[in-house]
Amino acid sequence: MNATTNHRSDEVAIVTGGAKGIGLGIATALAKSGRRIALFDRDGASLDEAASALAAEGADAIGLAVDVTKSESVNAAVETVAERFGRVDVLVNNAGIVRDKRITKMSDDDWDAVIDVNLKSQFLCCRAVLEYMVPAQYGRIVNISSRAWLGGIGQSNYSAAKGGVVSLTRSLALEWASAGVTVNAIAPGIVDTPLFRKFDADLQERLKKSVPVQRIGTPEDIAQAVLFFAQKEASYITGQTLYVCGGRSLSSPSV
């Protein structure tokens, strides 16, 4: 089954945190599959660049500056997408940040910011798009969690948020299954992003060796999983969490 073509030609996909890294990789794959794309991000410069790059490749894409932790911003942006494209079919909740510290060194703001961006944003975006998906009796929501939800030293805020994403996914899958809306999660492992490239070479090599398949993941690896869940033929798959981590979730510690 070709996951890149099994969808309606007029589908519209929203990708949060879509201006760079994993989000841009996901948006690029969805655009190549023929979907119209709306990028949500708070980084205006990167957002404009990403939307322009997608458009240069022939995609019908827009970029919207959105604070995904604020309901007013999210609701207005989703309404703009619906007005611009006439529908909302796919939501990929990808926006996320890290502020890794042991809990005795973690400030209230470190906790709140990570929970807000990684978990609250997904609640807000899901709630907003369901206003359009439920009447249409169709929707595909893909929430980006992390294998770090299994736990990690110095990641109590991040792991708690990503664990919350798994639980949110399962609950929403039950709530909206009868409305033709599937809700699934992806739990990436280590992925080659600008953040990963900031690590020194020795750490990068150690992390690579900790992955059973002996390589670091790419945004394209995550995008393939998104394409699978986003296809209309995946209508009997909901409430699931798919690890895309090169086997690292099986035995090795979180990062």
Summary of the structure (lengths in Angstrom):
residues: 255
radius of gyration: 17.2
end to end distance: 33.8
largest distance: 52.1
contacts: 892
relative contact order: 0.15
helix: 51%
strand: 16%
